[in-house]
Amino acid sequence: MIPAAKPIIGDEEREAVDRVLRSGMLAQGPEVAAFEEEFSAHVGGRHCVAMNSGTSALHLGFIAAGIKPGDEVIVPSFSFAATANSVALAGATPIFADIDPRTFNLDPDHVETLITKKTTAIMPVHLYGHIAAMDRFDEISTKYGVKIIEDAAQGHLASLNGRNAGEFGIVASFSFYPTKNMTAGEGGMVVTDDAEVARTLRLLRNQGQEIRYKNEIIGFNTRMTDIHAAIGRVQLRKLPGWTSTRQANAEFLNQNLQGVVTPYLAPGSTHSYHQYTIRIPGGSAEKRDAFMAGLTAKGVGSGVYYPTPIHRLPSFNLTLDLPETELLAKECVSLPVHPSLSQADLETIVTAVNEVAASL
């Protein structure tokens, strides 16, 4: 079976872990500081604050950006639950907007209709590695005086007009979960161009203290360990090459797949292909599931990210009119695109997809 996703852990990562274990300094220390500095080079030199998970990065990013109870934050419903959970955890209310059916990202036109006096922020998600329409969101931010907070969990090295994901909002949050384009084993990173927000983040992640036992605010324990940071540093060096391979794999699929809708690339955008997500036309989850079963029978893994829009999950349980979100949830399938694929794997994927699509 060709897996839908495959973390790559090699000898360099193992040696990095051994180096930390031999040092005796396992908690947040010099490896974390070095990881933050090195990651900064990929987000325009912004301040970087490492966390123990991508969800912690989202959550504390909202708090540090000043989002508070009573505020409304506009988010896509087509995303992982952590997108909206982080808003709720900060005490604010997520307001769910529809998506652009081409990019699968937050639709700026629909977002603008949802802005009220309570709206304090908009959180675009760079879903699957395609950067959101940040030029439009910058315009909306200026027009209405709302903050832009990026969910860049899947956006490593995605870009728009030469600016990488993470270089737009007051804060942006990345994830290093094992299935992401790079991993630290687990972890996240918050980036910001505001020095005071960065200092607040460092306080929040460390029990509210910058100096031991001199707690300035009420905080959390969301520190990244040096073990995870050491893995992340190795993976960060490999990220550009892996991204190029993902893009080459995606281009091969784009040129050869038939009977399905391949990913769209907006003008001026660079797609980093965290997922290679196609659509099975017809608006039927049953047809999509039959397609996936056909792939499995031919040895090709696949996945659905995400089968249930966030607003319909039991944790929110809202009835909303989001037609593009509902349709995509029935039609989307993610195919393998990871750097471990061989040319034979790619040809197997193409043959399987084309044969199964023709049979439906």
N, C-alpha and C positions, 0 to 999 in steps of 0.2 A: 504493500500500500504506500503510495506517495503521500506523505502527510501534508495537511493543509498549512501547518506552521511547524518550524523546527528551530529551537534555540541552538546557537553554535557556541560551544564551550571547548576551548583548546588548551594546549600546554601553557600558553602565556597566561591565561586566566588562572590556571591551577598554581602556577609559580607566584603570581601576584597574591593569591590567598595565602600561600605558604610564607611569603615574605612578611605579611601582616601578622600571621600567627607566631612567627619567630620573633617579631619585634616586641610582642607582649602588649601592644596598644591596640585593643580591639574596638573600643567605642569611638565615637566621633573624634577624629584627630587629624594628623597631617595628610592622610590619604583623602579624606573628605575635602579638606581645604584645596588640595591639588586638583581634585576632580572638579570642584566648583570653578576654579580658575581656568582649567582647560575647556570646560563646557562653555564658558563665557565667549570664547573665540568663535563659537558657532551661532551666537545670538547677538552679534553686533557689539560685543564688549560689555553687555549688561551685567548687573549684579546677579549672582547665582547663589541660591540657598538650597542645599540638598536636604531631602526628607526621606522618611522610611518607606513611603509609598506614593504613587501618583495621586491617590485619593487624599492623602494628607496634604500633598502639594496644592490640590484644588481647594480644600477646606481652609487651610491657613492662608492661602492666597486671598480668598474672599475677606477674611477677617482683617488681614493687614491692609487691604485696599479700602477698608472702611465700610464694607457692606454690613448692615445691621438689621435687627428685627424690624419689620414693617416695610422694608425695601422690597421692590420687585426686580427680578433679574430675568431677562428673556433668554431662553435656551432652546435648542432643538429637542424635539421628542425622539427623533431618530438618532440615538447615541446609546452608550453604555449608561447604566443607572447612576454611576458615580457623578456624571455631569450634573444631574438635578439634585442628587443627594447632597453634594457639597454646598449647594445654595441653601438647602433646608437646614443643614448642620450649622450654617452660619446664622440661622434664625430668619433668613429672608424667604421670600416666596418665589419659586420658579414659575415663570410664565412660558408656556410651551408654544413655539412657533413652528410653522411648516418649513419644508426644505425645497431647495432648487432640485428639480428632478434630474438634472444633468450631472451636477457635482455631488449630490446627496448632502450638501452642506446647508446651513441656515440661510433662508431666503431673506435678503435685506428688505425687499418690498413688503413682505408679510410682517417682518419685525417692526417696520415703521408704523404699521396700523395698530400695533399693540402697545405702543409707548403711552404711558400715563404720567401723572404727577408723581406717582410712587416709583417709577422706573429709575433705578440708579445705575444699572449696568446691563450690558449685553454680553453673552458669552458664546461666541462662535466656536465650533469644534472643527478642527482640521481632520475631518473624518477620512479614515483609510489612507491618510497621507496626502490627500488633496487639500491644499490650503484654502481656507474660506475666502469670501469676497472682501478682503480686508480694506481695499480702497473704498468700497461703499460704506463699510462700517466706520471707517475714519470720518467720512462725511456725515453720517448719522450722529456719531459721537459729538462732533462740533456743532451740528444743528440743534441738538436737543440737550447738550450738556450732560450726557451720560458716559460712564466709564466703559472701556472695552477690556474684557478679561478673556484671555485665550485659553481654551482647553486644547493644548498641544500634545496630549498624551500619545497621539498617533502621528504627530507631525514632524518628526525628526528630519531636518534638512529639506522639508517642503518649503517652497518659496513663491513669492509673487513680485514680479518686476525687480528681482535682485535682492529682495529682503526676505530673510528666513522667518519661518514660524517662530514666534517668541519675541520678535522685534517690533510688535505693533501695540499690544495692550499695556495698561499700567502694570499688570502682572500677566504672566503666562506660566502654565504648569505642564511639565513633561512627566512621562511614566517610563520606568525601566523594568516593567514586568517581563517575565521570560519570553513572551511571544512578541514583544515589541521589536522594532528594527535594531535596537541594541538593548542589552540588559545589564543590570547590576546584580542579578539574582532576584532582587526586588528593590524598589526605591522610586523616588521622584525628585524633580528639581523645579523650584520656582525661580523665575527670572523677572527682573524689573529694572527700569531705568531710574527709579527713585531711591536714593540712598536711605531715606528715612523708612520707606516701606521695607527695604532689605533689612534694616536693623530690627524693625518690628518682627519680621519673619524669624530672624535668628533668636530673638527673645521667645517668641511663641513656641518654637520647636524644642526649647531647652528649659522648660519649667519657668519661663519668664525671666531668666537670668542670663546676663552676659558675663558677669563675674560670679564665681561660685558663692552661694549663700546670700547673694544680694539681689533677691528677686524683685524686679521692677513692676511686673504685671503678672496676671494669672495666665499661666501657659500650659503647654502640653509636653509630652515626651514623644517627639516624632523624629528623633535624630537618626541619621544614617550611620551605620557602622563603617569602620575603616575596611572591613572585609568586603562589604558591598561596593564601597567606593573604589577599591583596588580593582575589582572586576570591571566596574564601569569605566575606569580609565583605559584599560586595555581595549574594551569594546568600542570606546569613543574613537580610538585611533583607527579602528577597522571600519567604522561607520561609513565614511565616504565611498570606500571600495564596495562595501556591501550594497549601498544605495545604488551605485552604478549598475551592479549586477541585477538588482531588482528591476531597475528601469529597462535594462536590456531584455530580461525575461518577459516583462510586460509588453514590450514592443513586439517580441516574437508572437506572443499570444494575440495581440491586437491584429497582426497581419494575417493570422492563420485561422482564428476561430470563426465559425459560421453558425447561424441560427440563433445567436444570442446577442445581447446588446453589450458591447465592450465599454470600458470606462472612458468617460469624457475628460478632456484636458482643457481647462479654460485658458484663453489667451494670456500670455505673460506668466503662466504658472509652471512650476516644476513639481511633479508628483513623485513622492518618495515610496509609494506602493507598500504601505504597511499591510494592506490587503489589496488583492486584485479582485474587484467585485463586479460581477456581471449581473444583468437582469434577464430573467426568463419571461419573455412577453406573454401576456394573457391574464395577468391580474389574479392568478390562482396559486395559493400556497400548496394545494394538492399537486398541481403540475410541477411546481418548483421542487417539491419533495420527491416526486417521481424521477425528476432529472437527477437529483443528488443520489438517489438509490441506484440509478443506472451508472453513475460515475463510480460509486463504491464497488459495484459488480465488476468494473473494469480496472480496479486497483488505484483509483484516484480519489484522494481525500478532498473534502470540501467542508464549508461551514456557513452558517447563517448568522450574520452580525448586523441587525438584531431582529429576532422574530416578533417581538412585542414592543411597540412604542412605549416609551417611559410613562407617558400619561395614563396608559391603560394598565400598568403594573399595579398589583394590590397595594403597594406602598403609596401610590398617589390616587389611582382609581377615579380618573376624570373622564368625562364625556366631552370631547372636543371635535371640531371639524378641521381635520388636518389630512386632506385627501392624498397629497403626494407622499406623506409619511406612511399612511396606511397601505398605499399601493406598493411602495418600495419594500415594506416589511413582508409582503407576499411574494415578491419577485426576485429578491436579491440572493445571490450565492457568491461566496468568496472561494476562489481557486488558489492552488499553491502558486507562489511567486518568489519564495524565499531563496536566498543565495546558494543553498545546498543543492538546488535542482541541476541535474545534468542535462545535456542536450537531448539525450534519450528520454529523460523524464518529461521534458517540455513537449516532445513529439508524442509521447503517450497521452499527455493531457489533451493536446489538440485533437488527436484521433478519437479519444473517448468523448470529449465534449461534442464534436461534430456528429459522431454517430448517434449519441443519445439525443441530441437536439433534433436530429432529422427523424427520429423514431417517435417523438411525442406528438 
